[in-house]
Amino acid sequence: MTPSTTRRTLLQGGAALAGLSVLRLTGPTRAFAYQDGPDGEVIPWLDQPEANPVPEVIVRQLEWERLDSWLTPPDQFFVIKHYNQPDLSEQDWRLEISGLVSEPTTLSLADLQARERQEVTFTMECSGNSGPPFFSGGVGNATWAGTPLAPLLEEAGVLEPGIEVVFWGADAGEQTWREVTITEQFARSMSLTDALEAGALIAYEMNGTPLPPEHGFPARLIVPGWYGVANVKWLTQIDVRDARFQGHFMARDYVTIREEEHDGESVWTFTSVTHDRLKSAPAKVTRRDDRHEVMGAAWGAPIGGVEVRIDDGDWQPATLTEGAGEEFAWTFWTFDWETPTPGEHAITSRAVATDGGVQPAPDDPFLTGKTTFWESNGQITRRVRIA
């Protein structure tokens, strides 16, 4: 597969940001370290990701074997860029609220910071994460701070025809529609109902510090429970419209294509990537003396439990640790492997939600019926060799 072909496949079928989220209205930013600390030897996985052929798109990935903190530091948090990284200054940046509103508004960063402040701690996952073989670290957990979106829209006075809210970023690039090439700004949208009810923030802080440039400085959209592509970086305009928005990243890209059976006939369906899905992953195997422990994370829904399977054995319960009880932020888990036999082993995890939902196997028809990388939340198996 050539780099150009791989890039095209990736952008059509699997590599954005994606969002999982938990709303934290008050309280200080938390920072957790993995409870067992750095002691012990991390045994490297045998199945390392393939070389990344699109570093200009997937700029940074989480390194699972380094995972030791419940909150992901910004310099370890994954980065996806669709177009350029804008060079924006706090002094010149402005956010416009426009379109079908009675009071169009322009806000500076100081204006946002003077408003009600809220925090959201959530696990953001790229909707293409674990789709292509070179992309397995598109997930991270951070506390974002900003001001709520809903009051901004309410104060602007959305007019009666308004049904859709479009969020525009400052990044832009060329797109070809049939025979016409245009420069298109990155944009995503959601219904007015979702915009008012999703608990979204216009965020200007990440883990207690100003947003780094690669994460959307000066301000970005943060939407609890939505894949990362919806969390628009470098936000410059919020536009209320009377029709559904059909920009590139709504109607052509970040679209899951799936074959379904309706009344005995195959029908192809096309759905825009929106909300996150239940998922887990083994992060690392640690050896301490002659005992072994598997550590991992689960996210995508309130987590009721995690189960682990070694090779073709029975599913066994893991112990939930950091983040247990959080509604959407990831939950760390550990599994005491004790003294495994020498040789190569397969380790698989599956998350169980509090509502009884179970992370599907890779051969689940709901997953095998789709032809795109997006929303790949099948059970993940890693391989390790025990000396």
Protein Blocks (a to p, Z undefined) as FASTA:
>chain_A
ZZklmmmmmmmnopccdddddddfbdcddddddfkljndcddddfbdcdddfblmlmmbc
cdfklgcbfbacfklpccddfbdcddddfklpccddehjdfbdcdddfklmmmmccdddd
dddddfkgokamkbcklccddddddddfklmmmmnopafklmbdcdddfbdcdddehjac
cdddddddddfklmmmnopacdfbeehiacdfknopabdcddehiafklmcghifbdcdd
fbdcfbfklmmgopacddddeehiacddddddfbdcdddddfbdcdehjbccdddddehi
acfbdcddehjbccdddddfehihiakbccdddddekjacedddddddddddfkopacdd
fklmklmmpcbfghpabdcddddddZZ
